[in-house]
Amino acid sequence: MYDPYLVGVALAVVAGALAYFVFASFLFGAGYQPTPRAAALAMLRLAEVSPRDTVYDLGAGTGALIFRAARIYRAQTLGVEVEPLRYLILRARRGLSAEPERVQLKWGNLFDLTFGDATVVATFLWPGAMERLRPRFEAELRPGARVVSHCHPVPGWTATVHDRATDVYLYRWPEAAGTNSTGGS
Ligand SMILES: C[S@@+](CC[C@H](N)C(=O)[O-])C[C@H]1O[C@@H](n2cnc3c(N)ncnc32)[C@H](O)[C@@H]1O
């Protein structure tokens, strides 16, 4: 027979651990939800990622984007993740991957990074974080850089494409900040 008290404690511990894993990083810019496969593939395709690119994933989660960028497109990647358990998962995945030399990982706050070395920046963050990122992008991105975002746009920028099927926005810097770009499909 199970002791109902112990079962209750075990359930509370599991629920607390899950809540921590998903929600704790809200304080920094987004909770945890892996980018769906179709959206991750659309982000990489729309950004026209190639082996010449350096792809930054701001809030890399458990790696839905960066490992595909490294494996399928042979790009250099950098994933930054603030939540320590997910960072450890990223480290373990890199250890098992066939191209560890293309995956750089950082444990920390994405707002402490500079973006000048990125040719592609990927995001799946809450609107407040996108708002904070916009002036940083405008100050630091190099001409020709692409920004791809799932779910939430860069406020005030004009997307080259908004793929409604996957809810992915593509921006090209510096055109995105002008008024000439057109909304896409
Ligand atoms: C919605 S998930 C996106 C996951 C990932 N991009 C993917 O491809 O699956 C957002 C991630 O951003 C992380 N995050 C939120 N704020 C952050 C910050 N300020 N610095 C670093 N990571 C952050 C969260 O911990 C979470 O793992």
The ligand as a Gaussian input file, in Angstrom:
#p B3LYP/6-31G(d) Opt

LIG

0 1
 C       10.490000      29.562000     -25.736000
 S       12.073000      28.849000     -25.323000
 C       12.872000      28.745000     -26.909000
 C       13.800000      27.563000     -27.012000
 C       14.737000      27.457000     -28.192000
 N       15.006000      28.706000     -28.896000
 C       14.382000      26.358000     -29.153000
 O       14.817000      26.437000     -30.292000
 O       13.675000      25.429000     -28.813000
 C       12.886000      30.282000     -24.617000
 C       14.195000      29.961000     -23.948000
 O       14.863000      31.181000     -23.665000
 C       15.500000      31.072000     -22.401000
 N       15.693000      32.421000     -21.900000
 C       14.724000      33.297000     -21.520000
 N       15.272000      34.467000     -21.158000
 C       16.617000      34.338000     -21.329000
 C       17.729000      35.210000     -21.116000
 N       17.552000      36.458000     -20.686000
 N       18.959000      34.760000     -21.393000
 C       19.155000      33.485000     -21.849000
 N       18.145000      32.605000     -22.057000
 C       16.884000      33.027000     -21.807000
 C       14.538000      30.239000     -21.573000
 O       15.177000      29.641000     -20.484000
 C       14.035000      29.228000     -22.624000
 O       14.828000      28.067000     -22.627000

